[in-house]
Amino acid sequence: AYVYSTVLRCLEDDDCLDALRACAGAVRPGGQVLAVEMVLPEGVPPSPSGLADVYAMAVYGGKDRTEAQWADLMTSAGFGKPTFHPVEGPFVIVAATLAATLAEPEVGR
């Protein structure tokens, strides 16, 4: 597994996708990416991570993301649909396994 800990939130979507694609290219078949991040609730209800999201945008140009946004990034990078595992505090482990289509060698190569 490759682990990102509060790093991807500091990146804009395109840069985050590049980092996840690089990880997908390096991980072995069946390997995972684990991202320890804040996951925003869907919609606009107040969230304890709300001010942290503003900080990520203002200082780094990144942002915190919802489960749907994480799923879009992970699958676009070549991973399967992620699972979400809350841990102590405001953090969630976003876990995704390399998609089978990327893990299988191409025929004829």
Residue pairs with C-beta under 8 A, 6 or more apart in sequence:
1 27
1 31
1 32
1 33
1 34
2 23
2 26
2 27
2 31
2 32
2 33
2 34
3 33
3 34
3 35
3 36
4 19
4 23
4 33
4 34
4 35
4 36
4 37
5 35
5 36
6 36
6 37
6 38
6 91
7 19
7 35
8 16
8 19
8 20
8 35
8 37
8 62
9 37
9 38
9 56
9 60
9 62
9 63
9 64
9 65
10 56
10 59
10 60
10 61
10 62
11 19
11 60
11 61
11 62
12 61
12 62
12 63
13 73
15 62
16 62
16 73
17 73
17 76
17 77
20 33
20 73
20 74
20 76
20 77
20 78
20 79
21 77
21 78
23 33
23 77
24 33
24 77
24 78
24 79
24 98
24 99
24 102
25 78
27 33
27 98
28 98
28 103
29 98
29 103
29 104
30 97
30 98
30 103
31 97
31 98
32 79
32 95
32 96
32 97
32 98
33 74
33 79
33 95
33 96
34 93
34 94
34 95
35 70
35 93
35 94
35 95
36 87
36 91
36 92
36 93
36 94
37 64
37 65
37 70
37 91
37 92
37 94
38 49
38 52
38 53
38 64
38 90
38 91
38 92
39 49
39 64
39 65
39 66
39 67
39 70
39 84
39 92
39 94
40 47
40 49
40 50
40 53
40 64
40 65
40 66
41 47
41 66
42 66
42 67
42 68
47 53
48 90
49 64
49 90
52 64
52 90
53 63
53 64
56 62
56 63
56 64
57 63
65 73
67 82
67 84
70 82
70 84
70 94
71 81
71 82
74 80
74 81
74 82
74 94
74 96
75 81
75 99
78 98
78 99
78 101
78 102
79 96
79 97
79 98
79 99
80 96
80 97
80 98
80 99
80 100
81 96
82 94
82 95
82 96
83 94
83 95
83 96
84 92
84 93
84 94
84 95
85 92
85 93
85 95
86 92
87 93
